[in-house]
Amino acid sequence: MTCNYSARMELAEKKGKGLVLENLDFKPPTKKNIKSRKLRRILSNFNYSSLKKAIVRQMGRKETDTRQVWPGYTSKIGKLKYQKQYNLTIHKAAALVIARRGLGYKEKLTKQLLLVANCKGLVSSERGE
């Protein structure tokens, strides 16, 4: 499935469901926060906030709910909890974590998964959220 936002918004409206977005807050690219010149150039050409505002505005016009969730550790949690279980790529597993957060579920790692994550160097904190 391609990443076509208008098709996703139409599907959400048709099904009467909402959209869940990552609450990404990017700072303008500078030499301090992004070292790679190529990456700074790419990021400066893409306006994240206007895309997010446009999606929220369009969904508001169609009276469809949009939620923004914290995107932290979604790839790591998705990899540890859902990738093998559902045979997903890391990106799809992260999207599953984001969708679950949009539904109000809390994603916590079990003690066994925390041990695996610490051994692989994926999680540095004790909590693992």
N, C-alpha and C positions, 0 to 999 in steps of 0.2 A: 504494500500500500504506500503510495507516495505521500509526501508531506504537503498536500494542497489544502491550505487553510479554508478557502471558500467552500470546498467540497465537505470538509469536516464540519463547518458551521451549518451547512445545509442539512447534513445528516443529523446533527444534534437537534436542529429545529424540527425536522421531520419526525424524529423519534420522541420529541418532547423531553430531551435530556439536556444537561448543561455541559460546559467545557471546563476543564481544569488546566490552568496554565502555571508554569513555574514563575515564581516571583523573582525574576532576575533583575538585579540592580547593577548595571555595568557603569563603571566610571569611564569618562572619556579616556581613550588610550594615551598614555604619556610614556616617556622614557623610563620613569620611575617604576610604574606598576606593570609594564609589559616590555620585556627586554628585546624581543624579536621585532626588527623593522618591518618585516613582511606581515607579521600578525597585527601590528599596529595599523598598517595600511588597510588591511582587510576589515578590521573592526571599525575604523573611522568611516568606511564607506557604507556600513550597515547601521541603520538607526533602529536599535532594539525597542526603545521606548515608544516610538511612533507606531511600530507594528503592533505592539501590545495594546496601545490605546485604540488603534483602529479595530482590532478584534473585539475588545470590550465594548466599544461604541456600536459596532454592527450587531453584536449579540444583544445589547440593550435595546436596540431598535426592534429586534425580533422578539423581545421579551423572553429571552433565553438566559438562564443563569450562567455566570462565569465565576469561577473561584480561582484564587491565586494561592499557591502553597509554597512552602519553603523547600527549595530543591536540594538542600544539603545531604550528602552521602547517599543519594538515590542510586547511583551506579554501584557503589560498594554493597549496599543492602540488597539491591536487585541481584547482583552477582552471587552473593552468599546464600540468599534465601530462595530465589525463584529461577535462576538460570538453568540449573540442572533439573530441578523438579518439573518444569514445564518445557524444557528444551528450547529456551529463548536465547536470543543474542543479548549482550549486555545492555544495549540501548533499549530493547523492548522490555527487558526486566526492569530497567530504571523507569520506563514509562508506566509499568504496572505499579511500581512503588508510588509514583506521582498520582496515579488514578486512585489508589487506595487512600492516600493522604487526603485527596479531594473528597472522598467519602467519609472521612473522619477517623479512619483507622490509624493507630499509632504503630509505627514500625520499630520494633525492638529486636535486637539480636539475642538469641539464647546463649547460655554459657558455652555450649559446645561450639557454636558459630563464632563467638568471641575468641575462643582459643585458636580456631583455625585462622581467623582474621589477624590476630596478633602474630601468629607464626608466619603468615604471608606478608605482614607489614601493612595490611590494609587499614586497620583501625588503631589509632594511637591512644584513645581515651578508654577508660574502664567501662563507661556507659554504653558505647557502641550505638548511639542513635544517630 
